[in-house]
Amino acid sequence: MKTITKADIDGNGNIVIQNADSSTITINTNNPEEMRQFLIDFQNQLSELPIKIIELMESKRTNEVEITTGANVYLGLNILFETQYNVPTGRISGIAFGITITNLTKENRFFNSPFFKLSVPFEGDLDTFVMTQTINAPIPFPKKLEYGEVVSQAYQISAANQKMYEQAIAKDPNATIQVIVSTTIGEIYKSNEYSIAQLLENFKYVRA
């Protein structure tokens, strides 16, 4: 699999991808089949794309004359309460991102593992990361969802990652985080944006 080293949008609105071997691929964003094939071929590398390209691909899909596919991705924050002998103590033991994916396509879809993207880089050009510390058993991705089916996964936020969020908000007080999910056939969906400032505020209530 080729590695994306650079991705941009040219003057004609096409996506231009440069690979590690210096070869270049141009994707016509007005050609649905070309866009779909690109998303299928590069589905494991979507996290390497700038958010402006992901938004362009998503807008091209939603601007189609007849929308027959869709999904809703919701990102929220879960408060974890400490328990003793299975009884809540009232003390907050941690916080977690909660992701809910709903398949709105009237066909089965296989959803790939979600990844997180910040609105600004937290270090250098890095603005993307994955989370692996789940609450309860991790969902085996790609996950098959039937029409109307919902799946949820919670990822515990480590206090060690607080520095990353502080670096992002130091660059932009209004910095946000969102989740991006793709399907195995080349569809891509974004969640709502969640405020980094609000996230950091919740760290204050977590018991050390």
Salt bridges, closest charged atoms under 4 A:
ASP8 OD1 - LYS52 NZ 2.95
ASP21 OD2 - LYS2 NZ 3.93
GLU55 OE2 - LYS190 NZ 3.84
GLU58 OE1 - LYS190 NZ 3.38
GLU82 OE1 - ARG91 NH2 2.71
GLU82 OE2 - ARG207 NH1 2.78
GLU107 OE1 - ARG109 NH1 3.07
ASP127 OD1 - LYS117 NZ 3.30
GLU187 OE1 - ARG109 NE 2.86
GLU201 OE1 - LYS204 NZ 3.11
